[in-house]
Amino acid sequence: MLNKYPMWKNIMVVLVIAIGCFYAVPNLFGEDHAVQVVATRGAEVTASTQASVNELLASKGIAVKRSELEKGQLLVRVQNPEQQLLAKEVIADSLGDNFTVALNLAPATPKWLESMGGSPMKLGLDLRGGVHFLMEVDMGEAIRKMEEAKVADFRSQLRDEKIRYAGIRNNGAGIEIKFRDAESLASAERFLKTRSNDMVFSDVSRGENFALQAVMSDTYIKQVKEEALQQNITTIRNRVNELGVAEPVVQRQGAERIIVELPGVQDTARAKEILGATASIEFHMVDDKADPNAAQSGRVSAGSEVYQRREGGTVILKKEVMLTGDHITGAQPSFDQYSRPQVSINLDAKGGTIFSDVTKDNIGKPMATLFIEYKDSGERNADGSVKMRKIQEVISVATIQARLGRNFVITGLSHGEAQNLALLLRAGALIAPVSIVEERTIGPSLGAENIQSGVQAMMWGMATVLLFMLIYYRAFGLIANLALTANLVMVVGVMSMIPGAVLTLPGIAGMVLTVGMAVDGNVLIYERIREELRAGRSVQQAIHEGYGNAFSTIADANITTFITALILFAVGTGAIKGFAVTLMIGIATSMFTAIVGTRSIVNAVWGGKRVKTLSI
């Protein structure tokens, strides 16, 4: 029988639209003004912290809508922006410097809906508000660190080749290698040139002072800078993800700068805390032969240096870096058999090989974990960039009991320190420190205005289309309007379902465009039905042929537009991606509602019946 869907197909249509509606519902509840509390430098946010914060706010007359402790972070929801600002000041004064207190916005989705997987769309910076940073990578530090690595490589390579040298150091203009005779210099030059194609070697001997100077080639310097920028982008992206910032935008600008946008974060101090966590670790052997008393007066050997221990006191470490945090692929806080906190470390293949060789030769000797952090010093360099202050402290010293491989543990930490160190190591270490050269805060009120303007544009456009379809096609126009409404709801639902999808102001423009494209499919179908009726076809034949013949035209138009949107998504950035995502989703859902959805209603109303005329 013509124009009759089987029961399973009707159920499928209803089920798909129902799922879209379910996932779109969380967007009706809006967002709460919230204060976020995160522990720093070894502190912990516990249930007692939550209780004390709740009691404090109650004593100040600040009503708490909901207080949530999850993943070591406390989120306190309050009634309005005024109470949010007051709560932030009160909590920050009470908890002190070991906690970061920040303003935020939190979805107001009911718990029962969240438990079923419902969550609102992620909104971009232009809609939700947040902070924008332009950051500059310290390329000088990246090159210096690479030169330090080269110094260590040259030492080990010359020792393995049994070429004697008098000393290797970075003299500011490059790496200087000193020898006792011309023969050793010539042998080293021949050998190192075959091993280090990225370095340029020159003989800088003066009289009996035999020396070889090695400098990075221009190509290698360019490569180091590019790798530093890309690694820092990856690290910053991982770090803000690890620290719970939803849908950040992290992308490069030029050769040395990075744009970071954190939607929802309203506190620049909190954002700087996230991005300023430029921590890394290095493993050094302890110089157990050094004289501690001499070290107190600053007298240590050229190959060693005095460092402060986190728990107090000093320790003398050898300058040579045995392993850096660059080789860490995983880090998890855990407890040993005595319930003492520790961090379980996983290394990549190269790091595992290096660590295995180092520990094999140093069993029974102490090795230290050096924690390195860069902070804004508040001063400027000659070129105007921010001068960074380097903080170094030894967080643990442990005796190597056996040869270690790709998996080992760091001990000697408190539980909070283990949590924080594991988080930073998982996110990766910044190759070079970064400084903030520009910052902007977009308030939630401006985002609300953008949303209101975008929604008004979409509603006026949709209302005009709905009115036209209803007047021009009557009953069939009503069906098209139902499909159009369902399509818009499904776009919102799918956007809410996809974890990485972010709605931006251009994304709303993509939705408006989708409205026009969705109704365009129904116009093509209805006009084909009219043509078939004029050609003398029966009502049932006209409906059947109209949907069947119009499908190829609709598919061609939508597929070409989808491909264009896919290219925009692949090559575009930021707002362009937002537009492309909503357009692609809108095309897919409009194909379903305009063809399958309306056909299901038309079949239910007119299919298989003796009908002489149609309102179309």
LOKERO-313138 format. One record per residue (C-alpha): residue in one letter; x, y, z. Coordinates in nm, 3 decimals. Layout:
<palos>
PALO  rest        x        y        z
PALO     A        X        Y        Z
...
</palos>
This chain:
<palos>
PALO  rest        x        y        z
PALO     M    0.000    0.000    0.000
PALO     L    0.138    0.341   -0.094
PALO     N    0.246    0.592    0.171
PALO     K    0.231    0.365    0.476
PALO     Y    0.530    0.335    0.710
PALO     P    0.574    0.012    0.906
PALO     M    0.529    0.048    1.282
PALO     W    0.903    0.017    1.356
PALO     K    0.983    0.314    1.133
PALO     N    0.725    0.536    1.306
PALO     I    0.860    0.430    1.645
PALO     M    1.213    0.507    1.525
PALO     V    1.110    0.861    1.422
PALO     V    0.941    0.927    1.757
PALO     L    1.235    0.780    1.949
PALO     V    1.498    0.990    1.767
PALO     I    1.304    1.313    1.822
PALO     A    1.240    1.219    2.187
PALO     I    1.613    1.163    2.246
PALO     G    1.690    1.498    2.087
PALO     C    1.433    1.669    2.311
PALO     F    1.569    1.495    2.622
PALO     Y    1.925    1.616    2.565
PALO     A    1.800    1.966    2.474
PALO     V    1.604    2.007    2.799
PALO     P    1.910    2.082    3.024
PALO     N    1.961    2.405    2.831
PALO     L    1.639    2.544    2.983
PALO     F    1.782    2.556    3.336
PALO     G    2.056    2.814    3.275
PALO     E    2.362    2.857    3.497
PALO     D    2.431    2.935    3.862
PALO     H    2.679    3.191    3.987
PALO     A    2.942    2.990    4.170
PALO     V    3.269    3.015    4.362
PALO     Q    3.533    2.750    4.294
PALO     V    3.794    2.649    4.553
PALO     V    4.108    2.459    4.446
PALO     A    4.402    2.362    4.668
PALO     T    4.761    2.458    4.577
PALO     R    5.111    2.366    4.699
PALO     G    5.026    2.051    4.893
PALO     A    4.699    2.161    5.057
PALO     E    4.377    1.961    5.018
PALO     V    4.011    2.046    4.978
PALO     T    3.832    1.803    5.208
PALO     A    3.486    1.753    5.355
PALO     S    3.592    1.960    5.657
PALO     T    3.693    2.243    5.421
PALO     Q    3.349    2.222    5.261
PALO     A    3.176    2.229    5.600
PALO     S    3.378    2.527    5.724
PALO     V    3.308    2.722    5.401
PALO     N    2.934    2.652    5.429
PALO     E    2.929    2.763    5.793
PALO     L    3.129    3.076    5.708
PALO     L    2.890    3.180    5.430
PALO     A    2.587    3.112    5.651
PALO     S    2.734    3.336    5.923
PALO     K    2.773    3.615    5.665
PALO     G    2.413    3.580    5.548
PALO     I    2.505    3.437    5.207
PALO     A    2.254    3.174    5.095
PALO     V    2.414    2.865    4.942
PALO     K    2.203    2.696    4.673
PALO     R    2.429    2.392    4.651
PALO     S    2.778    2.295    4.766
PALO     E    2.963    2.020    4.579
PALO     L    3.297    1.853    4.652
PALO     E    3.424    1.658    4.352
PALO     K    3.770    1.559    4.228
PALO     G    3.941    1.764    4.497
PALO     Q    3.757    2.085    4.403
PALO     L    3.481    2.263    4.591
PALO     L    3.205    2.439    4.397
PALO     V    2.968    2.662    4.595
PALO     R    2.658    2.791    4.413
PALO     V    2.498    3.115    4.531
PALO     Q    2.192    3.321    4.439
PALO     N    2.324    3.619    4.239
PALO     P    2.641    3.798    4.118
PALO     E    2.653    4.026    4.423
PALO     Q    2.659    3.730    4.662
PALO     Q    2.912    3.559    4.436
PALO     L    3.161    3.847    4.470
PALO     L    3.105    3.870    4.846
PALO     A    3.143    3.492    4.889
PALO     K    3.468    3.494    4.696
PALO     E    3.619    3.764    4.918
PALO     V    3.504    3.595    5.239
PALO     I    3.630    3.248    5.140
PALO     A    3.966    3.379    5.012
PALO     D    4.029    3.571    5.337
PALO     S    3.943    3.264    5.545
PALO     L    4.138    2.995    5.358
PALO     G    4.458    3.188    5.294
PALO     D    4.730    3.144    5.032
PALO     N    4.719    2.763    5.010
PALO     F    4.390    2.776    4.820
PALO     T    4.284    2.945    4.498
PALO     V    3.933    3.093    4.510
PALO     A    3.776    3.188    4.176
PALO     L    3.450    3.310    4.026
PALO     N    3.280    3.071    3.787
PALO     L    2.951    2.976    3.625
PALO     A    2.807    2.628    3.680
PALO     P    2.520    2.457    3.494
PALO     A    2.199    2.453    3.698
PALO     T    2.091    2.115    3.558
PALO     P    1.902    1.907    3.821
PALO     K    2.091    1.612    3.967
PALO     W    1.842    1.355    3.834
PALO     L    1.890    1.486    3.482
PALO     E    2.269    1.488    3.518
PALO     S    2.260    1.127    3.639
PALO     M    2.088    1.032    3.312
PALO     G    2.358    1.200    3.103
PALO     G    2.183    1.531    3.043
PALO     S    2.401    1.842    3.026
PALO     P    2.368    2.183    2.858
PALO     M    2.561    2.298    2.551
PALO     K    2.908    2.431    2.606
PALO     L    2.910    2.802    2.528
PALO     G    3.203    2.985    2.375
PALO     L    3.376    3.288    2.521
PALO     D    3.156    3.532    2.327
PALO     L    2.839    3.384    2.476
PALO     R    2.935    3.267    2.823
PALO     G    3.199    3.521    2.913
PALO     G    3.542    3.428    3.042
PALO     V    3.905    3.527    3.010
PALO     H    4.128    3.574    2.707
PALO     F    4.508    3.568    2.723
PALO     L    4.779    3.631    2.469
PALO     M    5.090    3.449    2.591
PALO     E    5.450    3.469    2.472
PALO     V    5.693    3.178    2.489
PALO     D    6.042    3.254    2.620
PALO     M    6.236    3.117    2.323
PALO     G    6.568    3.218    2.480
PALO     E    6.502    2.976    2.766
PALO     A    6.402    2.701    2.520
PALO     I    6.732    2.740    2.334
PALO     R    6.927    2.752    2.662
PALO     K    6.768    2.427    2.782
PALO     M    6.850    2.261    2.451
PALO     E    7.211    2.377    2.481
PALO     E    7.226    2.230    2.833
PALO     A    7.103    1.902    2.693
PALO     K    7.371    1.919    2.423
PALO     V    7.639    1.975    2.690
PALO     A    7.530    1.653    2.862
PALO     D    7.521    1.469    2.528
PALO     F    7.874    1.583    2.435
PALO     R    8.009    1.469    2.773
PALO     S    7.862    1.121    2.742
PALO     Q    7.953    1.083    2.372
PALO     L    8.318    1.184    2.423
PALO     R    8.348    0.957    2.728
PALO     D    8.201    0.663    2.534
PALO     E    8.444    0.730    2.247
PALO     K    8.731    0.762    2.500
PALO     I    8.825    1.110    2.377
PALO     R    8.976    1.308    2.664
PALO     Y    8.859    1.666    2.720
PALO     A    8.942    1.928    2.980
PALO     G    8.594    2.075    3.019
PALO     I    8.260    2.150    2.853
PALO     R    8.050    2.456    2.930
PALO     N    7.795    2.692    2.783
PALO     N    7.974    3.027    2.747
PALO     G    7.671    3.226    2.629
PALO     A    7.781    3.230    2.265
PALO     G    7.758    2.852    2.230
PALO     I    7.912    2.539    2.379
PALO     E    8.285    2.550    2.442
PALO     I    8.478    2.222    2.467
PALO     K    8.837    2.247    2.598
PALO     F    9.117    1.995    2.527
PALO     R    9.471    1.942    2.647
PALO     D    9.620    1.883    2.301
PALO     A    9.549    1.940    1.931
PALO     E    9.516    1.568    1.859
PALO     S    9.224    1.526    2.101
PALO     L    9.058    1.836    1.954
PALO     A    9.085    1.703    1.598
PALO     S    8.951    1.360    1.700
PALO     A    8.659    1.517    1.885
PALO     E    8.575    1.748    1.594
PALO     R    8.568    1.460    1.345
PALO     F    8.358    1.247    1.577
PALO     L    8.106    1.513    1.688
PALO     K    8.047    1.636    1.332
PALO     T    7.922    1.288    1.238
PALO     R    7.694    1.273    1.545
PALO     S    7.557    1.628    1.556
PALO     N    7.454    1.748    1.212
PALO     D    7.245    2.025    1.370
PALO     M    7.551    2.195    1.525
PALO     V    7.820    2.406    1.360
PALO     F    8.173    2.342    1.496
PALO     S    8.471    2.577    1.475
PALO     D    8.823    2.571    1.614
PALO     V    8.870    2.863    1.859
PALO     S    9.211    2.759    1.996
PALO     R    9.445    3.031    2.120
PALO     G    9.807    2.929    2.167
PALO     E    9.818    2.633    2.404
PALO     N    9.447    2.669    2.490
PALO     F    9.286    2.413    2.260
PALO     A    8.909    2.465    2.230
PALO     L    8.620    2.378    2.003
PALO     Q    8.310    2.600    1.977
PALO     A    7.973    2.448    1.887
PALO     V    7.672    2.662    1.798
PALO     M    7.326    2.566    1.678
PALO     S    7.259    2.601    1.308
PALO     D    6.988    2.846    1.198
PALO     T    6.772    2.554    1.081
PALO     Y    6.806    2.381    1.417
PALO     I    6.723    2.699    1.611
PALO     K    6.408    2.739    1.401
PALO     Q    6.318    2.375    1.470
PALO     V    6.375    2.417    1.845
PALO     K    6.148    2.724    1.854
PALO     E    5.874    2.549    1.656
PALO     E    5.887    2.243    1.881
PALO     A    5.883    2.462    2.193
PALO     L    5.572    2.645    2.071
PALO     Q    5.387    2.328    1.973
PALO     Q    5.481    2.146    2.294
PALO     N    5.370    2.440    2.506
PALO     I    5.037    2.455    2.321
PALO     T    4.980    2.085    2.390
PALO     T    5.088    2.120    2.752
PALO     I    4.867    2.422    2.823
PALO     R    4.571    2.250    2.658
PALO     N    4.628    1.936    2.866
PALO     R    4.675    2.138    3.183
PALO     V    4.353    2.338    3.160
PALO     N    4.168    2.017    3.075
PALO     E    4.319    1.843    3.378
PALO     L    4.226    2.135    3.603
PALO     G    3.861    2.127    3.499
PALO     V    3.824    2.428    3.268
PALO     A    3.550    2.337    3.019
PALO     E    3.612    2.372    2.646
PALO     P    3.922    2.592    2.641
PALO     V    4.055    2.743    2.318
PALO     V    4.433    2.712    2.287
PALO     Q    4.589    2.807    1.954
PALO     R    4.906    2.964    1.818
PALO     Q    4.947    3.320    1.694
PALO     G    5.259    3.388    1.494
PALO     A    5.594    3.228    1.572
PALO     E    5.615    3.280    1.950
PALO     R    5.268    3.350    2.088
PALO     I    4.970    3.146    2.207
PALO     I    4.605    3.251    2.244
PALO     V    4.421    3.098    2.540
PALO     E    4.048    3.144    2.601
PALO     L    3.881    2.998    2.910
PALO     P    3.500    3.022    2.889
PALO     G    3.315    3.058    3.217
PALO     V    3.617    3.160    3.423
PALO     Q    3.548    3.510    3.552
PALO     D    3.857    3.549    3.769
PALO     T    4.183    3.637    3.593
PALO     A    4.378    3.545    3.905
PALO     R    4.236    3.193    3.888
PALO     A    4.313    3.172    3.518
PALO     K    4.671    3.286    3.578
PALO     E    4.705    3.022    3.847
PALO     I    4.605    2.758    3.593
PALO     L    4.836    2.882    3.322
PALO     G    5.115    2.979    3.559
PALO     A    5.161    2.622    3.677
PALO     T    5.473    2.598    3.460
PALO     A    5.618    2.323    3.674
PALO     S    5.851    2.046    3.564
PALO     I    6.083    1.801    3.735
PALO     E    6.441    1.690    3.687
PALO     F    6.629    1.399    3.842
PALO     H    6.980    1.466    3.971
PALO     M    7.228    1.252    4.160
PALO     V    7.313    1.379    4.507
PALO     D    7.676    1.482    4.550
PALO     D    7.732    1.270    4.863
PALO     K    8.105    1.344    4.861
PALO     A    8.060    1.719    4.897
PALO     D    8.135    1.890    5.227
PALO     P    7.807    2.023    5.375
PALO     N    7.992    2.276    5.589
PALO     A    8.173    2.419    5.287
PALO     A    7.843    2.428    5.099
PALO     Q    7.694    2.650    5.369
PALO     S    7.947    2.918    5.272
PALO     G    7.882    2.864    4.901
PALO     R    8.196    2.660    4.829
PALO     V    8.106    2.360    4.611
PALO     S    8.274    2.189    4.317
PALO     A    8.216    2.317    3.962
PALO     G    7.997    2.019    3.879
PALO     S    7.761    2.060    4.176
PALO     E    7.511    2.312    4.309
PALO     V    7.329    2.377    4.636
PALO     Y    6.948    2.354    4.636
PALO     Q    6.683    2.418    4.901
PALO     R    6.469    2.129    5.023
PALO     R    6.094    2.182    5.041
PALO     E    6.075    2.067    5.402
PALO     G    6.371    2.287    5.497
PALO     G    6.748    2.265    5.479
PALO     T    6.977    2.227    5.180
PALO     V    7.114    1.946    4.966
PALO     I    7.403    1.941    4.718
PALO     L    7.318    1.798    4.376
PALO     K    7.529    1.728    4.073
PALO     K    7.449    1.969    3.790
PALO     E    7.413    1.696    3.529
PALO     V    7.046    1.621    3.461
PALO     M    6.986    1.246    3.464
PALO     L    6.628    1.265    3.335
PALO     T    6.369    1.538    3.270
PALO     G    5.991    1.537    3.293
PALO     D    5.969    1.550    2.913
PALO     H    5.981    1.169    2.904
PALO     I    5.691    1.120    3.148
PALO     T    5.382    0.968    2.985
PALO     G    5.173    0.903    3.296
PALO     A    5.160    0.997    3.664
PALO     Q    4.910    0.880    3.924
PALO     P    4.893    0.948    4.300
PALO     S    4.884    0.631    4.507
PALO     F    4.989    0.484    4.845
PALO     D    5.262    0.239    4.937
PALO     Q    5.219   -0.066    5.164
PALO     Y    5.246    0.159    5.469
PALO     S    4.973    0.397    5.339
PALO     R    5.226    0.672    5.266
PALO     P    5.151    0.896    4.964
PALO     Q    5.355    0.845    4.649
PALO     V    5.338    0.925    4.277
PALO     S    5.361    0.636    4.030
PALO     I    5.552    0.746    3.718
PALO     N    5.546    0.595    3.368
PALO     L    5.815    0.688    3.115
PALO     D    5.829    0.665    2.737
PALO     A    6.065    0.415    2.573
PALO     K    6.356    0.658    2.545
PALO     G    6.314    0.780    2.902
PALO     G    6.294    0.422    3.029
PALO     T    6.623    0.336    2.857
PALO     I    6.795    0.646    2.998
PALO     F    6.664    0.584    3.349
PALO     S    6.758    0.217    3.337
PALO     D    7.118    0.301    3.242
PALO     V    7.144    0.576    3.507
PALO     T    7.009    0.367    3.795
PALO     K    7.212    0.059    3.696
PALO     D    7.534    0.251    3.750
PALO     N    7.422    0.421    4.072
PALO     I    7.265    0.150    4.289
PALO     G    7.301    0.241    4.656
PALO     K    7.345    0.612    4.583
PALO     P    7.091    0.889    4.661
PALO     M    6.899    1.056    4.379
PALO     A    6.692    1.374    4.415
PALO     T    6.376    1.492    4.245
PALO     L    6.409    1.864    4.166
PALO     F    6.084    2.057    4.126
PALO     I    6.115    2.364    3.899
PALO     E    5.856    2.640    3.868
PALO     Y    5.857    2.971    3.675
PALO     K    5.664    3.271    3.806
PALO     D    5.615    3.629    3.694
PALO     S    5.878    3.842    3.867
PALO     G    5.687    4.164    3.807
PALO     E    5.979    4.304    3.604
PALO     R    6.034    4.350    3.231
PALO     N    6.323    4.251    3.005
PALO     A    6.491    4.501    2.774
PALO     D    6.266    4.390    2.486
PALO     G    5.952    4.454    2.694
PALO     S    5.869    4.089    2.764
PALO     V    5.788    3.972    3.117
PALO     K    6.088    3.862    3.321
PALO     M    6.027    3.521    3.476
PALO     R    6.156    3.414    3.819
PALO     K    6.284    3.056    3.843
PALO     I    6.203    2.868    4.165
PALO     Q    6.379    2.537    4.230
PALO     E    6.333    2.308    4.530
PALO     V    6.411    1.944    4.604
PALO     I    6.091    1.758    4.687
PALO     S    6.241    1.416    4.757
PALO     V    6.573    1.235    4.802
PALO     A    6.570    0.858    4.777
PALO     T    6.837    0.589    4.762
PALO     I    6.836    0.383    4.442
PALO     Q    6.773    0.028    4.565
PALO     A    6.771   -0.149    4.226
PALO     R    6.784   -0.087    3.855
PALO     L    6.470    0.101    3.751
PALO     G    6.293    0.098    3.415
PALO     R    5.990    0.271    3.267
PALO     N    5.786    0.250    3.590
PALO     F    5.889    0.383    3.931
PALO     V    5.756    0.590    4.223
PALO     I    5.841    0.924    4.387
PALO     T    5.800    0.924    4.766
PALO     G    5.846    1.177    5.046
PALO     L    5.534    1.381    4.960
PALO     S    5.218    1.471    5.147
PALO     H    4.890    1.350    5.003
PALO     G    4.808    1.695    4.859
PALO     E    5.156    1.732    4.710
PALO     A    5.127    1.391    4.548
PALO     Q    4.790    1.488    4.395
PALO     N    4.922    1.819    4.258
PALO     L    5.251    1.680    4.129
PALO     A    5.074    1.392    3.950
PALO     L    4.834    1.638    3.785
PALO     L    5.116    1.862    3.659
PALO     L    5.324    1.570    3.535
PALO     R    5.028    1.417    3.350
PALO     A    4.967    1.750    3.180
PALO     G    5.332    1.769    3.077
PALO     A    5.609    2.015    3.136
PALO     L    5.639    2.341    2.951
PALO     I    5.947    2.337    2.728
PALO     A    5.997    2.707    2.803
PALO     P    5.823    2.951    3.039
PALO     V    5.545    3.170    2.907
PALO     S    5.446    3.525    2.997
PALO     I    5.109    3.695    2.956
PALO     V    5.140    3.998    2.729
PALO     E    4.767    4.073    2.695
PALO     E    4.461    3.979    2.897
PALO     R    4.090    4.051    2.861
PALO     T    3.790    3.953    3.070
PALO     I    3.453    3.919    2.899
PALO     G    3.179    3.947    3.160
PALO     P    2.879    3.711    3.167
PALO     S    2.646    4.008    3.110
PALO     L    2.801    4.075    2.770
PALO     G    2.770    3.706    2.687
PALO     A    2.404    3.718    2.791
PALO     E    2.346    4.014    2.558
PALO     N    2.506    3.821    2.271
PALO     I    2.285    3.521    2.343
PALO     Q    1.976    3.741    2.358
PALO     S    2.061    3.911    2.028
PALO     G    2.139    3.580    1.857
PALO     V    1.825    3.410    1.985
PALO     Q    1.611    3.708    1.881
PALO     A    1.755    3.696    1.528
PALO     M    1.689    3.323    1.509
PALO     M    1.335    3.353    1.649
PALO     W    1.237    3.637    1.412
PALO     G    1.378    3.446    1.116
PALO     M    1.203    3.127    1.221
PALO     A    0.873    3.303    1.288
PALO     T    0.879    3.456    0.938
PALO     V    0.947    3.115    0.782
PALO     L    0.675    2.945    0.990
PALO     L    0.417    3.209    0.894
PALO     F    0.502    3.185    0.525
PALO     M    0.482    2.804    0.522
PALO     L    0.152    2.805    0.709
PALO     I   -0.009    3.055    0.471
PALO     Y    0.131    2.913    0.148
PALO     Y    0.103    2.537    0.212
PALO     R   -0.169    2.528    0.481
PALO     A   -0.190    2.180    0.639
PALO     F    0.135    2.072    0.472
PALO     G    0.291    2.396    0.594
PALO     L    0.190    2.305    0.951
PALO     I    0.369    1.971    0.911
PALO     A    0.678    2.148    0.778
PALO     N    0.666    2.384    1.077
PALO     L    0.652    2.090    1.318
PALO     A    0.953    1.938    1.144
PALO     L    1.137    2.271    1.153
PALO     T    1.078    2.305    1.527
PALO     A    1.186    1.944    1.586
PALO     N    1.497    2.009    1.378
PALO     L    1.598    2.307    1.590
PALO     V    1.545    2.110    1.911
PALO     M    1.749    1.820    1.773
PALO     V    2.037    2.053    1.679
PALO     V    2.045    2.179    2.037
PALO     G    2.021    1.820    2.167
PALO     V    2.305    1.692    1.949
PALO     M    2.522    1.993    2.039
PALO     S    2.462    1.909    2.405
PALO     M    2.549    1.541    2.350
PALO     I    2.884    1.596    2.175
PALO     P    3.156    1.653    2.439
PALO     G    3.376    1.875    2.220
PALO     A    3.102    2.087    2.061
PALO     V    3.097    2.456    2.160
PALO     L    2.824    2.703    2.064
PALO     T    2.958    3.044    1.965
PALO     L    2.790    3.354    1.821
PALO     P    2.878    3.242    1.465
PALO     G    2.734    2.905    1.568
PALO     I    2.400    3.072    1.624
PALO     A    2.435    3.212    1.271
PALO     G    2.485    2.854    1.155
PALO     M    2.158    2.760    1.327
PALO     V    1.975    3.045    1.151
PALO     L    2.113    2.922    0.819
PALO     T    2.001    2.570    0.908
PALO     V    1.644    2.692    0.953
PALO     G    1.638    2.818    0.594
PALO     M    1.801    2.502    0.457
PALO     A    1.567    2.273    0.655
PALO     V    1.251    2.436    0.518
PALO     D    1.405    2.439    0.170
PALO     G    1.383    2.059    0.164
PALO     N    1.012    2.065    0.237
PALO     V    0.954    2.333   -0.029
PALO     L    1.118    2.107   -0.289
PALO     I    0.905    1.810   -0.182
PALO     Y    0.580    2.004   -0.181
PALO     E    0.645    2.160   -0.520
PALO     R    0.716    1.815   -0.668
PALO     I    0.386    1.693   -0.523
PALO     R    0.211    1.987   -0.690
PALO     E    0.372    1.902   -1.023
PALO     E    0.259    1.542   -0.994
PALO     L   -0.098    1.649   -0.913
PALO     R   -0.101    1.884   -1.214
PALO     A    0.021    1.595   -1.429
PALO     G   -0.292    1.400   -1.338
PALO     R   -0.150    1.168   -1.072
PALO     S   -0.369    1.053   -0.786
PALO     V   -0.309    1.198   -0.442
PALO     Q   -0.131    0.884   -0.318
PALO     Q    0.086    0.861   -0.629
PALO     A    0.167    1.233   -0.614
PALO     I    0.283    1.208   -0.251
PALO     H    0.490    0.897   -0.325
PALO     E    0.654    1.043   -0.635
PALO     G    0.702    1.386   -0.475
PALO     Y    0.907    1.248   -0.185
PALO     G    1.092    0.998   -0.404
PALO     N    1.191    1.238   -0.685
PALO     A    1.281    1.529   -0.456
PALO     F    1.516    1.317   -0.244
PALO     S    1.807    1.320   -0.490
PALO     T    1.789    1.699   -0.532
PALO     I    1.777    1.756   -0.154
PALO     A    2.061    1.510   -0.097
PALO     D    2.284    1.674   -0.359
PALO     A    2.233    2.022   -0.217
PALO     N    2.289    1.914    0.143
PALO     I    2.591    1.693    0.073
PALO     T    2.776    1.971   -0.109
PALO     T    2.700    2.214    0.174
PALO     F    2.810    1.952    0.431
PALO     I    3.141    1.906    0.251
PALO     T    3.195    2.283    0.253
PALO     A    3.121    2.294    0.626
PALO     L    3.360    2.003    0.684
PALO     I    3.640    2.191    0.506
PALO     L    3.564    2.501    0.717
PALO     F    3.591    2.288    1.030
PALO     A    3.919    2.131    0.917
PALO     V    4.102    2.452    0.825
PALO     G    3.919    2.709    1.037
PALO     T    3.988    2.813    1.396
PALO     G    3.778    2.938    1.686
PALO     A    3.454    3.097    1.572
PALO     I    3.478    2.944    1.221
PALO     K    3.479    2.596    1.374
PALO     G    3.171    2.685    1.580
PALO     F    2.983    2.792    1.268
PALO     A    3.090    2.478    1.080
PALO     V    2.988    2.241    1.362
PALO     T    2.634    2.378    1.396
PALO     L    2.593    2.384    1.018
PALO     M    2.700    2.019    0.980
PALO     I    2.474    1.905    1.264
PALO     G    2.187    2.114    1.125
PALO     I    2.226    1.960    0.778
PALO     A    2.217    1.606    0.918
PALO     T    1.912    1.667    1.139
PALO     S    1.726    1.864    0.869
PALO     M    1.766    1.572    0.625
PALO     F    1.602    1.350    0.885
PALO     T    1.317    1.582    0.984
PALO     A    1.241    1.719    0.635
PALO     I    1.233    1.381    0.462
PALO     V    1.170    1.105    0.717
PALO     G    0.989    1.310    0.984
PALO     T    0.740    1.489    0.760
PALO     R    0.683    1.172    0.555
PALO     S    0.587    0.989    0.874
PALO     I    0.321    1.254    0.957
PALO     V    0.195    1.277    0.598
PALO     N    0.162    0.897    0.584
PALO     A   -0.024    0.892    0.915
PALO     V   -0.272    1.164    0.803
PALO     W   -0.325    1.087    0.432
PALO     G   -0.146    0.760    0.358
PALO     G   -0.356    0.467    0.228
PALO     K   -0.678    0.671    0.224
PALO     R   -0.909    0.776   -0.053
PALO     V   -0.828    1.146   -0.076
PALO     K   -0.936    1.353   -0.375
PALO     T   -0.766    1.687   -0.297
PALO     L   -0.480    1.823   -0.086
PALO     S   -0.455    2.164    0.076
PALO     I   -0.122    2.202   -0.096
</palos>
